[in-house]
Amino acid sequence: MFVSQIDAIKPGEAKPYTTPTGATITVARQGDTGDVSDFIALSSVCPHLGCAGHWEEQNSRFFCPCHNGVFDPQGKGTGGPPGDAGQSLKPYPLKIENGLLFIEVPLTSV
């Protein structure tokens, strides 16, 4: 599914994305080479208790404010309850075609 033109997301920025099933995802651009490795798509739902997390550009991390859950740029829990439990944010595959960013997501609830 189409997410964005790659140039519309600057390095360090993130864009929210909602799947057809209503799942919320954060698509963050962490590099500036122009290829798919610059981007990461992770669930916005913290695996600890299901609160909404977000990308913090200034700290280069994903953060869940409910219980100070901290995740590294790849979505691995590094602090708070998710870090203690070894939890990670669910990743979603991305690809780039002709300057457009696409995400692979389920079209129906599982």
Backbone bond lengths (Angstrom), bond angles and torsions (degrees), N, CA, C in turn:
res aa  C-N    CA-C-N  psi(-1)  N-CA   C-N-CA  omega(-1)  CA-C   N-CA-C  phi
1 M - - - 1.445 - - 1.533 108.48 -
2 F 1.315 115.17 144.95 1.465 121.67 -179.18 1.527 110.82 -68.86
3 V 1.350 115.88 136.17 1.464 121.93 176.46 1.525 110.25 -110.13
4 S 1.344 115.79 -54.23 1.456 119.35 -172.77 1.523 109.74 -172.61
5 Q 1.319 116.48 163.57 1.456 120.45 164.33 1.525 105.62 -71.14
6 I 1.325 118.01 141.53 1.468 118.50 -175.56 1.527 111.71 -64.35
7 D 1.318 117.62 -33.02 1.468 120.02 -179.88 1.516 113.35 -71.86
8 A 1.323 118.27 -13.19 1.471 121.40 179.92 1.520 112.12 -79.40
9 I 1.338 117.02 -13.75 1.469 121.06 176.33 1.519 106.65 -113.60
10 K 1.301 117.05 111.70 1.464 122.62 -178.19 1.533 109.99 -81.03
11 P 1.341 118.11 153.96 1.464 120.04 176.61 1.529 111.06 -53.49
12 G 1.332 115.77 131.59 1.462 122.08 -178.53 1.520 113.41 94.57
13 E 1.337 117.58 -15.65 1.461 121.01 -178.83 1.520 111.28 -90.51
14 A 1.310 115.24 162.81 1.463 122.20 176.68 1.512 108.99 -134.61
15 K 1.327 114.62 154.32 1.464 121.34 -179.88 1.523 107.73 -131.04
16 P 1.325 117.65 131.15 1.465 119.07 174.47 1.525 110.32 -74.77
17 Y 1.315 115.66 147.17 1.461 121.40 178.05 1.522 107.38 -139.54
18 T 1.322 116.93 136.27 1.459 122.06 176.99 1.519 108.65 -116.21
19 T 1.326 116.61 127.40 1.462 121.62 -179.04 1.533 109.78 -75.68
20 P 1.321 117.33 166.25 1.467 119.96 176.37 1.532 113.13 -58.91
21 T 1.344 117.27 -23.28 1.470 120.18 178.72 1.527 112.38 -88.97
22 G 1.344 117.36 -2.47 1.454 121.18 178.59 1.519 115.21 96.11
23 A 1.338 118.06 -0.72 1.469 120.44 177.18 1.525 109.40 -67.67
24 T 1.325 115.77 141.19 1.457 119.84 179.40 1.525 110.06 -102.57
25 I 1.319 114.39 136.70 1.458 122.62 -175.60 1.523 107.92 -132.55
26 T 1.323 116.04 146.16 1.454 121.33 171.79 1.519 107.80 -108.21
27 V 1.321 116.21 124.31 1.466 121.85 175.35 1.522 106.11 -105.33
28 A 1.326 116.52 115.25 1.460 121.57 -177.02 1.525 110.13 -115.14
29 R 1.314 114.71 141.06 1.473 119.74 174.35 1.518 107.34 -101.84
30 Q 1.326 115.31 119.84 1.452 120.59 -175.11 1.524 113.46 -112.17
31 G 1.320 117.47 -2.57 1.461 121.11 -179.65 1.505 111.29 -142.51
32 D 1.350 116.50 -178.76 1.458 119.31 -177.41 1.524 113.33 -136.20
33 T 1.330 117.51 28.52 1.463 120.35 179.06 1.531 112.02 -80.09
34 G 1.340 117.18 -20.38 1.452 121.02 -179.47 1.516 114.03 90.90
35 D 1.340 116.66 5.31 1.462 117.70 176.67 1.524 110.28 -112.24
36 V 1.322 115.82 177.07 1.468 121.23 -172.07 1.537 112.36 -63.27
37 S 1.324 117.81 -23.51 1.466 119.69 179.32 1.528 112.71 -67.01
38 D 1.325 117.55 -13.56 1.472 121.52 175.96 1.521 112.33 -71.42
39 F 1.324 116.88 -21.61 1.460 122.36 -169.62 1.521 111.83 -112.58
40 I 1.333 115.11 152.45 1.459 121.33 171.73 1.527 107.55 -141.33
41 A 1.318 115.28 142.79 1.469 121.22 177.97 1.518 107.41 -123.11
42 L 1.322 115.84 119.10 1.460 121.84 -177.57 1.519 110.29 -131.58
43 S 1.318 115.48 148.18 1.454 120.45 175.25 1.519 109.60 -55.21
44 S 1.321 116.37 140.45 1.470 121.22 175.87 1.521 111.45 -85.51
45 V 1.329 117.10 -1.48 1.459 121.87 -177.55 1.530 109.62 -95.42
46 C 1.321 115.31 119.02 1.465 120.72 179.07 1.531 109.37 -65.85
47 P 1.341 118.14 131.75 1.465 120.26 -179.29 1.525 113.60 -71.07
48 H 1.329 118.20 -10.31 1.463 120.80 -179.20 1.525 110.82 -68.49
49 L 1.338 117.02 -64.20 1.467 120.35 -179.81 1.520 113.31 -134.73
50 G 1.337 117.06 12.56 1.455 120.17 175.45 1.513 116.22 83.67
51 C 1.311 118.45 15.18 1.469 120.81 177.28 1.526 109.78 -74.34
52 A 1.311 116.26 163.82 1.467 121.64 179.91 1.519 110.29 -85.12
53 G 1.312 115.58 124.52 1.461 121.54 175.56 1.515 110.30 -103.81
54 H 1.329 116.35 175.40 1.463 121.02 -179.30 1.525 110.33 -153.97
55 W 1.326 116.19 163.84 1.461 123.22 176.85 1.520 108.60 -84.08
56 E 1.334 116.56 133.10 1.465 122.71 174.68 1.523 107.86 -110.69
57 E 1.319 115.69 99.51 1.459 120.97 -178.29 1.527 112.17 -56.99
58 Q 1.335 116.61 -43.91 1.459 120.98 -175.97 1.521 112.66 -64.44
59 N 1.331 117.81 -24.30 1.467 121.70 -179.95 1.530 113.05 -109.87
60 S 1.327 116.67 0.65 1.472 122.21 -178.40 1.523 111.65 49.54
61 R 1.329 115.71 51.85 1.460 120.34 -178.90 1.528 109.91 -154.34
62 F 1.338 114.39 163.14 1.451 121.31 168.68 1.525 106.02 -97.17
63 F 1.335 116.32 142.00 1.464 120.21 -174.10 1.518 110.14 -136.98
64 C 1.333 116.21 136.47 1.453 122.47 173.22 1.526 107.76 -111.97
65 P 1.329 118.20 115.22 1.456 121.02 -174.68 1.531 115.15 -74.49
66 C 1.323 118.55 -13.30 1.468 119.72 -176.42 1.533 112.67 -60.41
67 H 1.330 116.65 -45.58 1.463 121.13 -178.36 1.522 110.83 -137.73
68 N 1.347 116.40 29.38 1.464 122.63 179.68 1.521 112.42 57.20
69 G 1.327 115.67 44.19 1.465 120.43 175.75 1.513 110.05 -75.80
70 V 1.327 116.29 129.92 1.460 122.00 -178.26 1.526 108.74 -119.88
71 F 1.343 115.52 136.74 1.459 122.88 178.96 1.521 108.59 -130.53
72 D 1.324 116.54 140.23 1.463 120.04 178.42 1.533 110.10 -71.52
73 P 1.337 118.38 176.32 1.466 120.21 -177.51 1.530 114.75 -60.16
74 Q 1.324 118.35 -17.97 1.460 121.73 176.90 1.523 112.57 -95.71
75 G 1.349 117.85 0.70 1.456 122.08 175.85 1.516 115.63 93.44
76 K 1.322 118.23 5.20 1.471 121.57 178.65 1.524 109.56 -80.73
77 G 1.342 116.42 131.43 1.460 120.96 178.86 1.523 111.33 -63.36
78 T 1.342 115.71 128.65 1.470 120.44 -179.13 1.519 112.80 -125.61
79 G 1.329 118.11 -7.63 1.446 120.69 -178.63 1.516 111.45 -157.45
80 G 1.322 115.32 160.73 1.456 120.29 -179.05 1.521 110.55 68.18
81 P 1.329 117.86 -167.26 1.465 121.01 -178.15 1.534 114.49 -56.33
82 P 1.359 119.87 -39.90 1.468 117.58 178.52 1.535 112.90 -63.89
83 G 1.320 116.20 -37.38 1.465 120.13 177.62 1.512 111.39 -66.17
84 D 1.339 116.29 -43.34 1.470 121.09 179.51 1.525 111.79 -62.68
85 A 1.337 116.69 -34.43 1.459 121.80 -177.37 1.529 113.34 -92.02
86 G 1.339 117.75 -1.44 1.454 120.96 -178.70 1.523 113.39 67.60
87 Q 1.336 116.74 30.81 1.458 121.46 -177.88 1.532 111.03 -88.35
88 S 1.320 115.51 154.47 1.459 122.14 178.25 1.517 109.73 -133.58
89 L 1.331 115.66 158.89 1.458 121.51 174.06 1.524 108.60 -78.34
90 K 1.319 117.25 141.20 1.460 122.03 -178.25 1.530 109.84 -68.33
91 P 1.348 117.24 126.56 1.472 120.26 178.16 1.532 112.05 -88.49
92 Y 1.318 115.51 156.46 1.465 123.03 175.86 1.527 108.07 -128.55
93 P 1.341 117.80 137.08 1.469 120.99 -179.85 1.528 111.83 -68.69
94 L 1.319 114.36 143.31 1.465 122.09 177.45 1.522 109.54 -124.48
95 K 1.332 115.93 157.71 1.463 120.79 170.37 1.521 108.27 -150.06
96 I 1.329 115.09 157.96 1.460 121.90 178.04 1.520 108.10 -119.51
97 E 1.322 114.89 132.95 1.462 121.98 173.79 1.521 108.20 -136.45
98 N 1.321 116.34 123.24 1.473 122.09 176.66 1.526 112.88 52.51
99 G 1.335 116.89 42.00 1.456 120.92 177.81 1.515 115.16 78.23
100 L 1.334 117.00 8.15 1.463 121.79 179.93 1.525 109.53 -112.47
101 L 1.326 116.37 139.21 1.459 122.68 -179.71 1.513 109.68 -98.39
102 F 1.335 115.68 129.39 1.464 122.54 179.98 1.517 109.96 -122.89
103 I 1.334 116.80 150.69 1.452 123.37 178.77 1.528 109.37 -123.44
104 E 1.316 116.10 145.26 1.455 121.40 175.36 1.520 108.63 -100.23
105 V 1.328 115.75 115.11 1.468 121.55 -178.96 1.523 109.26 -136.11
106 P 1.345 117.22 154.86 1.472 119.10 174.96 1.527 109.90 -66.02
107 L 1.322 115.54 142.64 1.468 120.17 178.95 1.529 112.32 -91.26
108 T 1.329 116.47 -14.21 1.456 121.32 177.78 1.515 108.88 -133.30
109 S 1.304 116.56 157.00 1.466 121.26 176.69 1.504 109.26 -66.55
110 V 1.307 115.93 141.18 1.461 121.55 -178.65 1.504 110.31 -90.12
